[in-house]
Amino acid sequence: MLKKIGEISLEVIKLLNLPLSEATPVYIGVTNIAHMVNEHEYEYYRYFSKIPFILSAPDYVRLKKDDESIEYVKSFGKYVKLAVRVAGDGNYYARSLYRVRDNVIKRMVKNQIFKPLTK
């Protein structure tokens, strides 16, 4: 069962130069949830309900070249990263959700790997 949990905004599409239409939907399915629970259980229970907010108001984003996933980062006192990836059916799915150390995010922002979004 699929559930739409957000959209890829026009700002993110332009910033990352993505070949997508405005408001491309992001879904989550049973296998995505199982992956999050199995790999990052604490973050799943703490931040899962915040996924729509992370997608709509990220602090930073990047396109990860090796798997073409879009990584969203939001600070909740701790940085949380949400990875969104296109599947074989052409839909985008929330795939991973986990915390990242502050120094890692700050270094990647300084090196312009993660791009800030306008507020």
N, CA, C and O atoms as CSV, one atom per row, in Angstrom:
chain,resi,resn,atom,element,x,y,z
A,1,MET,N,N,0.832,-1.180,0.000
A,1,MET,CA,C,0.000,0.000,0.000
A,1,MET,C,C,0.881,1.249,0.000
A,1,MET,O,O,1.758,1.395,0.852
A,2,LEU,N,N,0.649,2.138,-0.945
A,2,LEU,CA,C,1.418,3.369,-1.050
A,2,LEU,C,C,0.676,4.526,-0.413
A,2,LEU,O,O,-0.553,4.603,-0.447
A,3,LYS,N,N,1.455,5.424,0.169
A,3,LYS,CA,C,0.890,6.628,0.739
A,3,LYS,C,C,1.733,7.806,0.284
A,3,LYS,O,O,2.959,7.779,0.395
A,4,LYS,N,N,1.079,8.838,-0.225
A,4,LYS,CA,C,1.795,10.060,-0.589
A,4,LYS,C,C,2.118,10.801,0.698
A,4,LYS,O,O,1.236,11.053,1.519
A,5,ILE,N,N,3.411,11.154,0.870
A,5,ILE,CA,C,3.823,11.825,2.100
A,5,ILE,C,C,4.372,13.220,1.853
A,5,ILE,O,O,4.731,13.923,2.797
A,6,GLY,N,N,4.439,13.622,0.598
A,6,GLY,CA,C,4.947,14.946,0.293
A,6,GLY,C,C,5.206,15.104,-1.182
A,6,GLY,O,O,4.787,14.285,-2.001
A,7,GLU,N,N,5.914,16.188,-1.511
A,7,GLU,CA,C,6.234,16.499,-2.899
A,7,GLU,C,C,7.649,17.043,-2.990
A,7,GLU,O,O,8.194,17.570,-2.020
A,8,ILE,N,N,8.227,16.905,-4.163
A,8,ILE,CA,C,9.512,17.535,-4.453
A,8,ILE,C,C,9.178,18.937,-4.961
A,8,ILE,O,O,8.538,19.097,-6.000
A,9,SER,N,N,9.614,19.933,-4.225
A,9,SER,CA,C,9.231,21.313,-4.532
A,9,SER,C,C,9.955,21.843,-5.769
A,9,SER,O,O,10.988,21.316,-6.183
A,10,LEU,N,N,9.392,22.883,-6.336
A,10,LEU,CA,C,10.008,23.532,-7.487
A,10,LEU,C,C,11.381,24.092,-7.116
A,10,LEU,O,O,12.305,24.059,-7.928
A,11,GLU,N,N,11.515,24.607,-5.888
A,11,GLU,CA,C,12.807,25.138,-5.447
A,11,GLU,C,C,13.883,24.043,-5.447
A,11,GLU,O,O,15.004,24.280,-5.896
A,12,VAL,N,N,13.550,22.860,-4.952
A,12,VAL,CA,C,14.506,21.750,-4.938
A,12,VAL,C,C,14.803,21.295,-6.365
A,12,VAL,O,O,15.954,21.016,-6.700
A,13,ILE,N,N,13.784,21.221,-7.196
A,13,ILE,CA,C,13.965,20.813,-8.594
A,13,ILE,C,C,14.929,21.758,-9.306
A,13,ILE,O,O,15.832,21.310,-10.013
A,14,LYS,N,N,14.739,23.058,-9.121
A,14,LYS,CA,C,15.619,24.045,-9.767
A,14,LYS,C,C,17.023,24.023,-9.170
A,14,LYS,O,O,18.013,24.053,-9.901
A,15,LEU,N,N,17.106,23.971,-7.850
A,15,LEU,CA,C,18.405,24.002,-7.172
A,15,LEU,C,C,19.286,22.825,-7.578
A,15,LEU,O,O,20.495,22.977,-7.753
A,16,LEU,N,N,18.674,21.648,-7.727
A,16,LEU,CA,C,19.434,20.442,-8.074
A,16,LEU,C,C,19.397,20.131,-9.570
A,16,LEU,O,O,19.964,19.134,-10.017
A,17,ASN,N,N,18.733,20.983,-10.332
A,17,ASN,CA,C,18.637,20.809,-11.785
A,17,ASN,C,C,18.063,19.436,-12.141
A,17,ASN,O,O,18.636,18.690,-12.936
A,18,LEU,N,N,16.925,19.128,-11.536
A,18,LEU,CA,C,16.282,17.824,-11.735
A,18,LEU,C,C,15.307,17.883,-12.915
A,18,LEU,O,O,14.631,18.893,-13.106
A,19,PRO,N,N,15.231,16.822,-13.696
A,19,PRO,CA,C,14.304,16.784,-14.828
A,19,PRO,C,C,12.904,16.341,-14.398
A,19,PRO,O,O,12.367,15.361,-14.915
A,20,LEU,N,N,12.321,17.075,-13.445
A,20,LEU,CA,C,11.035,16.694,-12.867
A,20,LEU,C,C,10.032,17.830,-13.007
A,20,LEU,O,O,10.399,18.988,-13.209
A,21,SER,N,N,8.781,17.477,-12.897
A,21,SER,CA,C,7.706,18.462,-12.875
A,21,SER,C,C,7.536,18.992,-11.457
A,21,SER,O,O,7.839,18.309,-10.478
A,22,GLU,N,N,7.046,20.221,-11.370
A,22,GLU,CA,C,6.764,20.802,-10.067
A,22,GLU,C,C,5.797,19.909,-9.302
A,22,GLU,O,O,4.862,19.348,-9.871
A,23,ALA,N,N,6.040,19.791,-8.013
A,23,ALA,CA,C,5.187,19.013,-7.112
A,23,ALA,C,C,5.187,17.522,-7.443
A,23,ALA,O,O,4.161,16.859,-7.290
A,24,THR,N,N,6.315,16.988,-7.891
A,24,THR,CA,C,6.441,15.548,-8.094
A,24,THR,C,C,6.176,14.860,-6.749
A,24,THR,O,O,6.822,15.190,-5.754
A,25,PRO,N,N,5.241,13.916,-6.707
A,25,PRO,CA,C,4.895,13.295,-5.418
A,25,PRO,C,C,5.999,12.376,-4.884
A,25,PRO,O,O,6.759,11.769,-5.638
A,26,VAL,N,N,6.051,12.305,-3.569
A,26,VAL,CA,C,6.934,11.379,-2.870
A,26,VAL,C,C,6.027,10.449,-2.070
A,26,VAL,O,O,5.141,10.891,-1.338
A,27,TYR,N,N,6.271,9.159,-2.227
A,27,TYR,CA,C,5.456,8.133,-1.584
A,27,TYR,C,C,6.270,7.373,-0.552
A,27,TYR,O,O,7.495,7.474,-0.492
A,28,ILE,N,N,5.558,6.617,0.247
A,28,ILE,CA,C,6.188,5.651,1.137
A,28,ILE,C,C,5.340,4.389,1.087
A,28,ILE,O,O,4.111,4.448,1.051
A,29,GLY,N,N,6.014,3.254,1.084
A,29,GLY,CA,C,5.330,1.969,1.046
A,29,GLY,C,C,5.746,1.104,2.217
A,29,GLY,O,O,6.582,1.493,3.033
A,30,VAL,N,N,5.167,-0.043,2.284
A,30,VAL,CA,C,5.427,-0.979,3.384
A,30,VAL,C,C,6.907,-1.350,3.447
A,30,VAL,O,O,7.482,-1.404,4.534
A,31,THR,N,N,7.526,-1.605,2.304
A,31,THR,CA,C,8.943,-2.004,2.312
A,31,THR,C,C,9.841,-0.847,2.745
A,31,THR,O,O,10.873,-1.069,3.379
A,32,ASN,N,N,9.455,0.398,2.406
A,32,ASN,CA,C,10.238,1.556,2.847
A,32,ASN,C,C,10.176,1.702,4.359
A,32,ASN,O,O,11.187,1.967,5.009
A,33,ILE,N,N,8.987,1.526,4.911
A,33,ILE,CA,C,8.823,1.624,6.361
A,33,ILE,C,C,9.600,0.510,7.052
A,33,ILE,O,O,10.264,0.754,8.059
A,34,ALA,N,N,9.525,-0.692,6.529
A,34,ALA,CA,C,10.256,-1.822,7.118
A,34,ALA,C,C,11.758,-1.550,7.110
A,34,ALA,O,O,12.450,-1.849,8.083
A,35,HIS,N,N,12.263,-0.986,6.018
A,35,HIS,CA,C,13.686,-0.656,5.931
A,35,HIS,C,C,14.067,0.366,7.006
A,35,HIS,O,O,15.078,0.203,7.689
A,36,MET,N,N,13.262,1.411,7.151
A,36,MET,CA,C,13.560,2.437,8.156
A,36,MET,C,C,13.553,1.862,9.562
A,36,MET,O,O,14.437,2.164,10.364
A,37,VAL,N,N,12.568,1.044,9.861
A,37,VAL,CA,C,12.478,0.446,11.192
A,37,VAL,C,C,13.665,-0.490,11.436
A,37,VAL,O,O,14.258,-0.468,12.514
A,38,ASN,N,N,14.009,-1.303,10.448
A,38,ASN,CA,C,15.104,-2.263,10.613
A,38,ASN,C,C,16.463,-1.593,10.718
A,38,ASN,O,O,17.311,-2.036,11.493
A,39,GLU,N,N,16.685,-0.531,9.949
A,39,GLU,CA,C,18.011,0.089,9.904
A,39,GLU,C,C,18.196,1.221,10.913
A,39,GLU,O,O,19.294,1.425,11.430
A,40,HIS,N,N,17.116,1.957,11.191
A,40,HIS,CA,C,17.232,3.148,12.042
A,40,HIS,C,C,15.962,3.284,12.890
A,40,HIS,O,O,15.202,4.242,12.747
A,41,GLU,N,N,15.757,2.326,13.756
A,41,GLU,CA,C,14.519,2.254,14.523
A,41,GLU,C,C,14.268,3.499,15.367
A,41,GLU,O,O,13.156,4.027,15.376
A,42,TYR,N,N,15.282,3.969,16.072
A,42,TYR,CA,C,15.105,5.152,16.923
A,42,TYR,C,C,14.624,6.347,16.095
A,42,TYR,O,O,13.653,7.014,16.454
A,43,GLU,N,N,15.310,6.604,14.994
A,43,GLU,CA,C,14.949,7.741,14.149
A,43,GLU,C,C,13.558,7.566,13.548
A,43,GLU,O,O,12.810,8.535,13.416
A,44,TYR,N,N,13.216,6.344,13.188
A,44,TYR,CA,C,11.884,6.096,12.635
A,44,TYR,C,C,10.816,6.547,13.632
A,44,TYR,O,O,9.914,7.307,13.280
A,45,TYR,N,N,10.919,6.080,14.862
A,45,TYR,CA,C,9.891,6.416,15.848
A,45,TYR,C,C,9.937,7.883,16.275
A,45,TYR,O,O,8.912,8.457,16.641
A,46,ARG,N,N,11.102,8.476,16.229
A,46,ARG,CA,C,11.239,9.883,16.647
A,46,ARG,C,C,10.864,10.854,15.533
A,46,ARG,O,O,10.267,11.894,15.810
A,47,TYR,N,N,11.200,10.542,14.271
A,47,TYR,CA,C,11.080,11.527,13.196
A,47,TYR,C,C,10.134,11.154,12.059
A,47,TYR,O,O,9.916,11.973,11.165
A,48,PHE,N,N,9.572,9.966,12.059
A,48,PHE,CA,C,8.730,9.547,10.930
A,48,PHE,C,C,7.587,10.526,10.670
A,48,PHE,O,O,7.301,10.855,9.519
A,49,SER,N,N,6.944,10.984,11.716
A,49,SER,CA,C,5.811,11.908,11.539
A,49,SER,C,C,6.245,13.254,10.975
A,49,SER,O,O,5.410,14.029,10.508
A,50,LYS,N,N,7.541,13.538,11.014
A,50,LYS,CA,C,8.063,14.810,10.524
A,50,LYS,C,C,8.488,14.765,9.050
A,50,LYS,O,O,8.932,15.779,8.511
A,51,ILE,N,N,8.359,13.613,8.396
A,51,ILE,CA,C,8.781,13.491,7.004
A,51,ILE,C,C,8.110,14.528,6.101
A,51,ILE,O,O,8.808,15.148,5.298
A,52,PRO,N,N,6.806,14.748,6.185
A,52,PRO,CA,C,6.216,15.784,5.316
A,52,PRO,C,C,6.844,17.164,5.532
A,52,PRO,O,O,7.030,17.921,4.580
A,53,PHE,N,N,7.166,17.484,6.782
A,53,PHE,CA,C,7.816,18.765,7.090
A,53,PHE,C,C,9.233,18.807,6.532
A,53,PHE,O,O,9.648,19.835,5.997
A,54,ILE,N,N,9.976,17.727,6.644
A,54,ILE,CA,C,11.333,17.670,6.087
A,54,ILE,C,C,11.283,17.915,4.579
A,54,ILE,O,O,12.101,18.662,4.042
A,55,LEU,N,N,10.326,17.287,3.900
A,55,LEU,CA,C,10.195,17.463,2.449
A,55,LEU,C,C,9.767,18.882,2.076
A,55,LEU,O,O,10.221,19.413,1.063
A,56,SER,N,N,8.921,19.490,2.861
A,56,SER,CA,C,8.400,20.810,2.511
A,56,SER,C,C,9.299,21.960,2.946
A,56,SER,O,O,9.222,23.049,2.378
A,57,ALA,N,N,10.150,21.738,3.944
A,57,ALA,CA,C,10.975,22.822,4.468
A,57,ALA,C,C,12.366,22.339,4.878
A,57,ALA,O,O,12.762,22.519,6.030
A,58,PRO,N,N,13.115,21.727,3.953
A,58,PRO,CA,C,14.451,21.257,4.327
A,58,PRO,C,C,15.408,22.431,4.527
A,58,PRO,O,O,15.212,23.512,3.971
A,59,ASP,N,N,16.440,22.198,5.328
A,59,ASP,CA,C,17.494,23.200,5.473
A,59,ASP,C,C,18.501,23.072,4.336
A,59,ASP,O,O,19.018,24.070,3.834
A,60,TYR,N,N,18.774,21.823,3.933
A,60,TYR,CA,C,19.762,21.544,2.883
A,60,TYR,C,C,19.291,20.371,2.032
A,60,TYR,O,O,18.538,19.511,2.489
A,61,VAL,N,N,19.752,20.357,0.789
A,61,VAL,CA,C,19.488,19.225,-0.107
A,61,VAL,C,C,20.715,18.959,-0.959
A,61,VAL,O,O,21.584,19.814,-1.129
A,62,ARG,N,N,20.755,17.755,-1.486
A,62,ARG,CA,C,21.772,17.419,-2.489
A,62,ARG,C,C,21.269,16.265,-3.323
A,62,ARG,O,O,20.395,15.509,-2.900
A,63,LEU,N,N,21.829,16.136,-4.514
A,63,LEU,CA,C,21.585,14.981,-5.356
A,63,LEU,C,C,22.798,14.081,-5.206
A,63,LEU,O,O,23.910,14.469,-5.565
A,64,LYS,N,N,22.596,12.905,-4.687
A,64,LYS,CA,C,23.685,11.946,-4.487
A,64,LYS,C,C,23.909,11.215,-5.808
A,64,LYS,O,O,23.041,10.481,-6.280
A,65,LYS,N,N,25.064,11.424,-6.386
A,65,LYS,CA,C,25.337,10.957,-7.751
A,65,LYS,C,C,25.341,9.438,-7.904
A,65,LYS,O,O,24.905,8.930,-8.936
A,66,ASP,N,N,25.822,8.702,-6.903
A,66,ASP,CA,C,25.982,7.254,-7.102
A,66,ASP,C,C,24.655,6.508,-7.222
A,66,ASP,O,O,24.586,5.488,-7.908
A,67,ASP,N,N,23.600,6.999,-6.565
A,67,ASP,CA,C,22.316,6.297,-6.696
A,67,ASP,C,C,21.176,7.238,-7.096
A,67,ASP,O,O,20.009,6.844,-7.107
A,68,GLU,N,N,21.526,8.481,-7.423
A,68,GLU,CA,C,20.549,9.482,-7.868
A,68,GLU,C,C,19.480,9.785,-6.826
A,68,GLU,O,O,18.388,10.237,-7.173
A,69,SER,N,N,19.782,9.540,-5.559
A,69,SER,CA,C,18.807,9.870,-4.524
A,69,SER,C,C,18.909,11.352,-4.176
A,69,SER,O,O,19.968,11.968,-4.301
A,70,ILE,N,N,17.796,11.898,-3.743
A,70,ILE,CA,C,17.750,13.272,-3.262
A,70,ILE,C,C,17.812,13.183,-1.751
A,70,ILE,O,O,16.984,12.525,-1.123
A,71,GLU,N,N,18.792,13.846,-1.173
A,71,GLU,CA,C,18.934,13.824,0.275
A,71,GLU,C,C,18.497,15.164,0.847
A,71,GLU,O,O,19.000,16.219,0.463
A,72,TYR,N,N,17.556,15.098,1.768
A,72,TYR,CA,C,17.027,16.267,2.455
A,72,TYR,C,C,17.582,16.261,3.871
A,72,TYR,O,O,17.634,15.211,4.512
A,73,VAL,N,N,18.000,17.426,4.366
A,73,VAL,CA,C,18.499,17.541,5.735
A,73,VAL,C,C,17.703,18.621,6.446
A,73,VAL,O,O,17.486,19.709,5.913
A,74,LYS,N,N,17.275,18.299,7.657
A,74,LYS,CA,C,16.539,19.240,8.494
A,74,LYS,C,C,17.103,19.161,9.902
A,74,LYS,O,O,17.382,18.074,10.409
A,75,SER,N,N,17.268,20.319,10.530
A,75,SER,CA,C,17.741,20.341,11.908
A,75,SER,C,C,16.562,20.362,12.868
A,75,SER,O,O,15.667,21.201,12.768
A,76,PHE,N,N,16.586,19.421,13.796
A,76,PHE,CA,C,15.649,19.373,14.912
A,76,PHE,C,C,16.462,19.431,16.201
A,76,PHE,O,O,16.180,18.703,17.153
A,77,GLY,N,N,17.473,20.302,16.227
A,77,GLY,CA,C,18.456,20.283,17.302
A,77,GLY,C,C,19.583,19.327,16.930
A,77,GLY,O,O,20.744,19.581,17.250
A,78,LYS,N,N,19.256,18.262,16.276
A,78,LYS,CA,C,20.159,17.293,15.639
A,78,LYS,C,C,19.762,17.253,14.168
A,78,LYS,O,O,18.590,17.403,13.824
A,79,TYR,N,N,20.747,17.050,13.315
A,79,TYR,CA,C,20.443,16.953,11.885
A,79,TYR,C,C,19.862,15.590,11.549
A,79,TYR,O,O,20.372,14.554,11.977
A,80,VAL,N,N,18.789,15.612,10.775
A,80,VAL,CA,C,18.136,14.394,10.317
A,80,VAL,C,C,18.151,14.413,8.788
A,80,VAL,O,O,17.830,15.420,8.157
A,81,LYS,N,N,18.530,13.275,8.216
A,81,LYS,CA,C,18.594,13.161,6.758
A,81,LYS,C,C,17.526,12.187,6.282
A,81,LYS,O,O,17.345,11.101,6.832
A,82,LEU,N,N,16.825,12.620,5.233
A,82,LEU,CA,C,15.821,11.800,4.564
A,82,LEU,C,C,16.283,11.599,3.129
A,82,LEU,O,O,16.508,12.567,2.403
A,83,ALA,N,N,16.424,10.351,2.722
A,83,ALA,CA,C,16.810,10.039,1.342
A,83,ALA,C,C,15.564,9.636,0.570
A,83,ALA,O,O,14.770,8.812,1.025
A,84,VAL,N,N,15.406,10.230,-0.606
A,84,VAL,CA,C,14.285,9.950,-1.503
A,84,VAL,C,C,14.879,9.430,-2.798
A,84,VAL,O,O,15.791,10.031,-3.364
A,85,ARG,N,N,14.349,8.301,-3.262
A,85,ARG,CA,C,14.928,7.674,-4.456
A,85,ARG,C,C,13.835,7.252,-5.425
A,85,ARG,O,O,12.752,6.832,-5.017
A,86,VAL,N,N,14.134,7.370,-6.707
A,86,VAL,CA,C,13.201,6.918,-7.738
A,86,VAL,C,C,13.299,5.398,-7.844
A,86,VAL,O,O,14.388,4.828,-7.782
A,87,ALA,N,N,12.155,4.758,-8.004
A,87,ALA,CA,C,12.100,3.301,-8.144
A,87,ALA,C,C,11.848,2.936,-9.597
A,87,ALA,O,O,11.651,3.804,-10.447
A,88,GLY,N,N,11.858,1.652,-9.863
A,88,GLY,CA,C,11.640,1.147,-11.212
A,88,GLY,C,C,10.304,1.544,-11.805
A,88,GLY,O,O,10.153,1.591,-13.026
A,89,ASP,N,N,9.327,1.832,-10.946
A,89,ASP,CA,C,8.013,2.244,-11.452
A,89,ASP,C,C,7.958,3.737,-11.792
A,89,ASP,O,O,6.923,4.243,-12.226
A,90,GLY,N,N,9.094,4.446,-11.589
A,90,GLY,CA,C,9.152,5.868,-11.903
A,90,GLY,C,C,8.702,6.780,-10.783
A,90,GLY,O,O,8.784,8.002,-10.905
A,91,ASN,N,N,8.226,6.199,-9.691
A,91,ASN,CA,C,7.796,6.997,-8.545
A,91,ASN,C,C,8.958,7.234,-7.591
A,91,ASN,O,O,9.910,6.455,-7.539
A,92,TYR,N,N,8.862,8.321,-6.840
A,92,TYR,CA,C,9.865,8.650,-5.829
A,92,TYR,C,C,9.370,8.192,-4.470
A,92,TYR,O,O,8.215,8.409,-4.104
A,93,TYR,N,N,10.280,7.542,-3.717
A,93,TYR,CA,C,9.940,6.971,-2.418
A,93,TYR,C,C,10.899,7.451,-1.340
A,93,TYR,O,O,12.100,7.580,-1.577
A,94,ALA,N,N,10.359,7.716,-0.151
A,94,ALA,CA,C,11.199,7.972,1.011
A,94,ALA,C,C,11.855,6.645,1.369
A,94,ALA,O,O,11.171,5.652,1.613
A,95,ARG,N,N,13.167,6.635,1.398
A,95,ARG,CA,C,13.897,5.371,1.537
A,95,ARG,C,C,14.596,5.227,2.888
A,95,ARG,O,O,14.526,4.169,3.512
A,96,SER,N,N,15.263,6.274,3.337
A,96,SER,CA,C,16.035,6.203,4.580
A,96,SER,C,C,15.769,7.447,5.411
A,96,SER,O,O,15.486,8.519,4.878
A,97,LEU,N,N,15.863,7.289,6.714
A,97,LEU,CA,C,15.659,8.389,7.646
A,97,LEU,C,C,16.577,8.149,8.827
A,97,LEU,O,O,16.427,7.165,9.550
A,98,TYR,N,N,17.540,9.060,9.024
A,98,TYR,CA,C,18.470,8.860,10.131
A,98,TYR,C,C,19.166,10.159,10.514
A,98,TYR,O,O,19.182,11.119,9.743
A,99,ARG,N,N,19.741,10.178,11.711
A,99,ARG,CA,C,20.495,11.344,12.183
A,99,ARG,C,C,21.904,11.321,11.601
A,99,ARG,O,O,22.475,10.269,11.313
A,100,VAL,N,N,22.437,12.534,11.442
A,100,VAL,CA,C,23.805,12.699,10.945
A,100,VAL,C,C,24.506,13.685,11.887
A,100,VAL,O,O,23.918,14.680,12.310
A,101,ARG,N,N,25.752,13.396,12.200
A,101,ARG,CA,C,26.512,14.267,13.099
A,101,ARG,C,C,26.613,15.684,12.534
A,101,ARG,O,O,26.765,15.882,11.328
A,102,ASP,N,N,26.526,16.651,13.424
A,102,ASP,CA,C,26.572,18.063,13.028
A,102,ASP,C,C,27.809,18.394,12.205
A,102,ASP,O,O,27.723,19.080,11.186
A,103,ASN,N,N,28.964,17.899,12.656
A,103,ASN,CA,C,30.207,18.241,11.952
A,103,ASN,C,C,30.217,17.704,10.522
A,103,ASN,O,O,30.814,18.321,9.640
A,104,VAL,N,N,29.574,16.582,10.283
A,104,VAL,CA,C,29.512,16.018,8.929
A,104,VAL,C,C,28.688,16.932,8.024
A,104,VAL,O,O,29.106,17.253,6.911
A,105,ILE,N,N,27.522,17.347,8.503
A,105,ILE,CA,C,26.665,18.227,7.703
A,105,ILE,C,C,27.360,19.567,7.477
A,105,ILE,O,O,27.374,20.072,6.355
A,106,LYS,N,N,27.930,20.142,8.520
A,106,LYS,CA,C,28.596,21.443,8.382
A,106,LYS,C,C,29.742,21.378,7.383
A,106,LYS,O,O,29.933,22.309,6.601
A,107,ARG,N,N,30.503,20.294,7.399
A,107,ARG,CA,C,31.601,20.133,6.440
A,107,ARG,C,C,31.064,20.016,5.014
A,107,ARG,O,O,31.621,20.600,4.085
A,108,MET,N,N,29.978,19.258,4.848
A,108,MET,CA,C,29.412,19.071,3.508
A,108,MET,C,C,28.770,20.359,2.989
A,108,MET,O,O,28.758,20.602,1.782
A,109,VAL,N,N,28.241,21.176,3.884
A,109,VAL,CA,C,27.708,22.487,3.472
A,109,VAL,C,C,28.870,23.393,3.077
A,109,VAL,O,O,28.818,24.059,2.043
A,110,LYS,N,N,29.915,23.418,3.897
A,110,LYS,CA,C,31.086,24.253,3.609
A,110,LYS,C,C,31.704,23.875,2.255
A,110,LYS,O,O,32.144,24.748,1.506
A,111,ASN,N,N,31.733,22.586,1.949
A,111,ASN,CA,C,32.295,22.103,0.687
A,111,ASN,C,C,31.280,22.132,-0.459
A,111,ASN,O,O,31.542,21.619,-1.547
A,112,GLN,N,N,30.133,22.731,-0.201
A,112,GLN,CA,C,29.062,22.923,-1.184
A,112,GLN,C,C,28.511,21.612,-1.744
A,112,GLN,O,O,28.042,21.561,-2.881
A,113,ILE,N,N,28.572,20.558,-0.938
A,113,ILE,CA,C,27.962,19.283,-1.311
A,113,ILE,C,C,26.466,19.365,-1.045
A,113,ILE,O,O,25.653,19.003,-1.896
A,114,PHE,N,N,26.107,19.849,0.153
A,114,PHE,CA,C,24.714,20.141,0.442
A,114,PHE,C,C,24.461,21.599,0.113
A,114,PHE,O,O,25.286,22.463,0.407
A,115,LYS,N,N,23.332,21.865,-0.492
A,115,LYS,CA,C,22.967,23.213,-0.887
A,115,LYS,C,C,21.875,23.733,0.052
A,115,LYS,O,O,20.888,23.043,0.309
A,116,PRO,N,N,22.062,24.968,0.566
A,116,PRO,CA,C,21.024,25.542,1.443
A,116,PRO,C,C,19.820,25.986,0.625
A,116,PRO,O,O,19.946,26.393,-0.530
A,117,LEU,N,N,18.660,25.899,1.245
A,117,LEU,CA,C,17.451,26.406,0.624
A,117,LEU,C,C,17.128,27.773,1.195
A,117,LEU,O,O,17.481,28.077,2.335
A,118,THR,N,N,16.464,28.587,0.413
A,118,THR,CA,C,16.085,29.910,0.884
A,118,THR,C,C,14.988,29.767,1.921
A,118,THR,O,O,14.187,28.834,1.874
A,119,LYS,N,N,14.963,30.665,2.821
A,119,LYS,CA,C,13.948,30.640,3.890
A,119,LYS,C,C,12.838,31.601,3.558
A,119,LYS,O,O,11.885,31.732,4.325
